[in-house]
Amino acid sequence: MADNTDYPDSIFVVHTEYPRFIIDLKTDEVEWLEEFNREDESELSGITKELIENASEFYDREIARYDS
């Protein structure tokens, strides 16, 4: 998880395994840290929703740990 003082209302999750990306959980905007070819882009379009859901679940789990 990460934050950025330029975006005080956003929380970011940094995914460090392939495909690497940063997601802004407030907007669901994804910034990919990889370069992809056409084959990769086709595969990513199918798993992007799952990656976003997993990042949100990760955030919820981590926050729950702080609350307990």
C-alpha positions in Angstrom: 0.0 0.0 0.0 1.1 3.5 -0.7 0.0 7.1 -0.5 1.1 10.3 -2.2 0.8 13.8 -0.8 -0.2 15.1 -4.3 -3.3 12.9 -4.1 -4.3 13.0 -0.4 -7.7 11.3 -0.9 -6.2 8.3 -2.8 -4.8 5.0 -1.5 -2.6 3.1 -3.9 -1.7 -0.6 -4.0 1.6 -1.5 -5.7 1.6 -5.0 -7.3 5.2 -6.1 -7.5 4.7 -9.4 -9.3 4.1 -9.8 -13.1 2.1 -8.0 -14.3 3.5 -5.1 -12.2 1.2 -2.2 -11.7 0.0 0.6 -9.4 -3.7 1.0 -8.8 -5.5 4.0 -7.3 -8.3 2.4 -5.3 -10.3 5.7 -5.3 -10.6 5.8 -9.1 -9.5 2.2 -10.1 -7.0 3.8 -12.4 -4.2 1.4 -13.2 -0.7 2.4 -14.2 1.2 -0.6 -15.7 4.9 -0.9 -14.9 5.5 -3.3 -17.8 5.6 -3.0 -21.5 3.2 -5.3 -23.3 2.9 -6.7 -26.8 -0.4 -7.4 -28.5 -0.6 -11.0 -27.1 0.0 -9.7 -23.6 -2.6 -6.9 -24.0 -5.2 -9.5 -25.0 -4.5 -11.6 -22.0 -4.5 -8.5 -19.7 -7.9 -7.3 -20.8 -9.3 -10.6 -19.5 -7.6 -10.5 -16.1 -7.7 -6.7 -15.3 -11.0 -6.9 -13.5 -9.7 -9.7 -11.3 -6.4 -7.9 -10.6 -8.4 -4.8 -9.5 -10.7 -6.9 -7.3 -7.7 -8.7 -5.7 -6.0 -5.3 -5.0 -9.2 -4.1 -3.3 -9.5 -7.3 -1.2 -5.8 -6.9 -0.2 -6.4 -3.4 1.0 -9.5 -4.5 3.0 -7.6 -7.3 4.6 -4.7 -5.0 5.6 -7.0 -2.3 7.0 -8.9 -5.0 9.0 -5.6 -6.0 10.6 -5.0 -2.5 11.8 -8.5 -2.2 13.2 -8.2 -5.4 15.3 
